[in-house]
């Protein structure tokens, strides 16, 4: 922990900050990011992803004048942000103004701090970003703002004068993909003694790009410029030259027309700024704070790729966070008096995790929470919590709060159980079909009921999650209300053509799963998920007073567990028995039509990292061992022996590459005994961090701590700030949900 109270877990040196972009924002509110070099990046406030985009002007600048010396002007970010080999040289605003050098980045998420210096100046700068993240306090963790705290450290033996400038374009209506900046207005604003401006449009528009953004500074004497240049002066870099000359000569940016009520209706890209002056004593320091608060009420489900277009539904929906406030200034008004409290409560939470676990485990667990604050997650107006699997460039990636992906994460249940419950209830209300089949993707608008496929692992995992929710909150009436749904979901496995139509405790028919294919025949992956669901249903049946169903679940569990162990365990691990269905699969369970005699994309005799994931979830639910403990341990040892690779130099991967060269990782499926199918399971050669965390948690569960730490350290070494962003672990898209399995490491 630093002297000012910010918890610190990891310090990335200067050579490892290039890829760092720490999301700053609340759950479901959108976010921007603090770069490892202090840059303000990835402005994703307008209800959809857009990693890599920032407004033309979204920069912190420093004008400093040591005593008896000439003033200097610096952009508070590094050359890392510039594409120096582009066709016309480095492009973008302020690229020609000298920049600072990074010193490093320190963090314990959601806190982050970039350190900068300049060899020509006896001055160092730190830029800290914060948004509250407090377990059990969902509203306080879902506030649409980011606090920036900038501290200047005078390393000289003489005082110096300095000015911090936050320059920001009025980008309302422009998210880098679509642009409508007509009628943009920038107005002066003051709230609780903080001064700045608010940006908006002059008329209400039902668009994700309509809304408000407020920027205020805690300096009561801050100089606010709604416009420091007119549009007609902007040609050929005149605006940048005006900024350079004005700051070097006058020290601040002033409004060129303070008496005008608003810009002309056709004026676009208005540049605004806040300038705050500081005097730095010898060997002293001074701090200023800026608060960014936003309010973008609308979300277009068509743009996101999550809209079924039925029921005469409106694709424009309202964000839940926007129902709590009437505008960006109201957000600031609510937040500013509570900043010390929100900061300290978040710090207490982070410290408690740091003090209890080794650093690599805590880094993975805390950093994975960035997914909740990314565009992957959002809440509908009624509070329903929804999530993609991850984020594409400007859309969500894989819609529907996908059960077979969200099953892995442990963060929402542990920290925000109301969000976990909300997603469960949405699936149970709107995803359950009459015969008990559970759509593994949830449709929007709620009730559209267009998705028709079910996933064996997704459906069984959802059952276990219902039981976890009950154990977490102990609400027996809640369980009673959803128990009939759960019973129907389990009973679907026994329908004609479904997974266990002969009701022997073993899944045989087509089993769609998280690898986007069907397994045909008994296999450990979906089979152990089934065992976990049977045990969960047995426990729930006892809780609600249904002993006959509990007994049937127990019978099937014992019969299935015995069969899987006797027939699929090969002495080292569990493998698949591939078999073509003897009866047509239930239409909802299979995408492969017609089914060939030798179906592709099977696991076969492979050693699959996911083969006992149902045990991972069963352990989190307190359900005990699903298979003989000795064979579970042997399986984990085999997975570590065959699938954990210390480097990738001899590894052949025909699919997506998340681990390469000298990097270590756990591959999804190995074939130590040969006999790899001609077309193995689609992603067999990849490495997914969510699966690696699941595997590490199982290793910890069964006493293999050293092996677990090597797996976790391999993930951290890949996301080291130099090669990859420590706060973003992609799988099918950025900020991928499965990575939140990391939270299980600290439970």
Steps between C-alpha positions, in 0.01 A plus 500: 500500500627850420523778755179662367294185554486354149550122519777372272545138402702509177755746366563477128836652398528757222574237236174319583236771466438514125194269502346612830151649478311481830120542464354780715123500546217331685328169437282537192587868445767487233854609568817670387848369575814630664801400294822377651659828393219723627305528175120507513396223263215277384209741547210255505231711666230486232352158573717292276860379469765698320838402634770724354284809441538832675366850424729718291587702810501292818836595642663615819771761448753654731651845468788543743748780559792441737614813681721710272444275199281493188158330511456155352191321377448125516223254417457268798544180308785341310611432144344154538174658388639610162510290186830635379522296178160598352471620139500867598684473828340498841144627475252637750463797728804628687737241353766762442512627859779346709390214721602351830679170556333220694651399832260213569147414600378376838164348567270297715182503295288713491779740599768591249776755486732595214839656578664740252815706481700713258881500500500874425284583801559446873139388520307176524128453443258234621153451353268289711158373392220363715138385492348320800472123512339387826368146555130491579456866403387465140367855466821653634697275264288608204565874495582660163811698582876489520717694742844611383747616761812667356795569727806702399822426689767771494841330518700823488636736765302791361126568485319485168169607352286252311167479321304183443267508201231249413405555133189321377300506178124522521452154351131453585357325195833355386620158612747454219260287296199726458513876523231762554638806675231748399375713784778417742510730801767555763394689812678615813434288806572513871413236757608481866776753430640304205506699172487392139250442222230266379464387139168406345271560201231762471221244449416154626583215264423131551846395401790337685710798398271747672569586859716714721854511627624720782862582576573690821812580702535539876681836457256783578721734296521274197473680167231342284494548124194374319681585176866585477490518117241570229434258219614742229846509658542124502635444148860384456563439868419855608315376809804306618727795435261723695510255790881485498550876475232585755618256763867586462435875506200540731506176697128419467233450235217752517157509337520687171136611529382464861189712445354291220217289643590195291688403183325538167276204417732384220822534695659159544778362715507790746820491706455570870746502786562545868825664609611485862811672634727360766807624685743226587727563797858377508500119518125524541189384325149612414187312392194579292197282437280477192167324497352364177132415534277381218137423427414325175150362553446295185629177352425370149480122512532483121843660509609260769386189316245399763154566359249253365266756342173340608193595701501844334780574744700819517872427457585813697507419871599701805800433719418426861763740634338786309173451689676598823606844376364775279832604352878502536505789746265314731747211496778738602280658764428157648855370483725787610397514869535121520841466336700444824253238621478319166879503469559360848234227474651386171850512648389290797364234266816494289728489805305207643564298183867600477568404860350153465659358184822491292546783253451303171167363627381842615610666175298251296197522729487880518588569137228265375243730662571750222264286290207621713590862420558443130240519220463122533244560777194723523167528680161560345273771632329259742839398638534169315869419484616390153834410352663409175780246501745777409540806277570539130633824359168687511245234593452243767641157425267201539178628654262351750661477846620167362456232765789280400739797534352681798495168690874532563509840666482530878529875544136609480374238744775579750499880475169609348251216557209720392653517151557125493138446606373746240667312216379165633141622526509639148606160367242316707215734402579552134732221389312192616297314237188293570686168497769623739762589238691811603614733225866562567472852358246746639307703243435873508245641529424273791240249392597497132579126525679470166810303600419130485822316591591350834844412634552202728771667709314832499173348622660283769718785619201732528339248734809502723500879498142507631612286791803725555271803515287329761805408708634855470181673616306228681165616363285186508197680357709608201609140451142373529390742228763377253520135600236395240711666230809313615314170507385553141851589391646181643207298362578620149804270506257206508288611202503280186809583296651703784822441687396220737183365345559155651531660844815320608694802630723522190469747211522321165321694226606828334638734765557857384754675718730797550729389217222591254458139387322186615667210674347168398519223754596491868774744594629641826437868427122504468472181702654656813292816454198266505623339823536844659145594397363174640664566835376860502147389419516239774598770751230738379236225508583428864486873580148543360365169626497281188664177623391280207671725247804526725524122509471477120776759455719306743438174315593652165805669648639182652427296188649763269808562714573128521456452123714799400783392726487137391476570127673832428795506743804368313734476796617862469201713404148481359442475126203496263329195355394626158176349374251599233147548639273199477197729494456849352615771741245738643489794250609752765815307590680467169626736229659226285238378251515239363739325736774308316612155608823651632402843641776762495633713785506233767731474800560127470801379699617853567589639840256794525562785744122523544439133571401549867386862501177381659715411801633857510146629528393225740783596734388861495149379589612267779375188322801277562694272266307383196749227410750299706740746659806303399399514134424872523854556628649276231306691235629834625855368505461372144363836386797678653743247349358502149323833449717751686772604256797706625529654151328476162798438272394141425125558518290500182182706511266527202264747670526824697829574671488630857836355605813492285876462499658495844165537675363222720137392511254215536370377166139390481555144377810286462536151354771328704385158380469602137180421308407864451185524286559639154286797602526532879285727713520842336710695751713206616838673457414840651560634853212674681570681824154420639570128465849543641358671810239224536777241477714689752209514744453124471871448561467709816190306603695174492823614660717572195592854592837517325350388170211746539738790557696413186180510295395834648847651458502390136180700436639803680828482307307513174298801614802691623418850375760483224344237273139503620272706719490362858135609523375328185527128435336432162348174391213553258532878529653736750408510870385141478266378773657158554811671641295588808556140608810661652289623790465139616870510585438729798173354626 
